[in-house]
Amino acid sequence: MHNLIKKNNDMVTVSIIEDNIYARTAWETLLNGEEEFVVLGSFGSCEEAVESEAIKKSDVILLDIGLPGISGIKGAEIISGINSNALIIMISIQDDDKSIFGSLQSGAIGYLHKSVSPEELIESIRLAVRGGSPMTPQIARKVLKSFHKFKPEHEQDRLTDKEITILNYLAEGKSYKKIAEEVFLSVDGVKYHIRSIYEKLHVHSRAEAVNKGQKLKILPVL
């Protein structure tokens, strides 16, 4: 967990790791032109960077993925071990899931596409220092879509407490009328819940529902 807190009069120290000398120089010039930033180190590889004292003293590290030798993803992991407070922001042309999630899992707190404008880069660093996780919009959308893929591990996760109670009464062989009395609903209300149970468990009868409930460990296996 990062605990970087900058005072108003403190400069944000930055290191840049990028093998494209033109991009590296442009970023360095941009950041040194801002009063709040100072670039401590500018490197063409992770190997060169990790040998430098600048990495240990940097608040923010801008890191490319496609580097010669040690990749940016592996580099992020190494750098996190050297400077656990460093805010690592990946800047890459790569926007595939492996690159994005590999970077975040390795310790990066942000991910920007190399098409990022100078203004967006500066604001992204400011956001990171304030505790945010800067991401280029198309990268953020990929991250969100990954969460949409997750579904409940078991169907029973979608049953309500009321439905689980009714399913237990079904397993006991109680009639609809008796279940209605137990759960303080009308018979029609019970039937409504049972239809919902059948739909969620993908079954068509009481016996199938009970059997599925036991398999999914909603119900005790007798």
Buried (B, 14 or more C-beta within 10 A) or exposed (E): EBEBEBEEEEBBBBBBBBBBEEBBEBBBEBBEEBEBBBBBBBBBBBBBBBEBEBBBEBBBBBBBBBBEEBBBBBBBBBBBEEBEEBBBBBBBEBBEEEBBBBBBEBBBBBBBBBEBEBEBBBBBBBBBBEEBBBBBEEBBEBBEEEEEEEEEEEBBEEBEEBBBBBBBBBBEEBEBEBBBEBBEBEBEBBBEBBEBBBEBBEBEEBEEBBBBBBBBEBBEEE
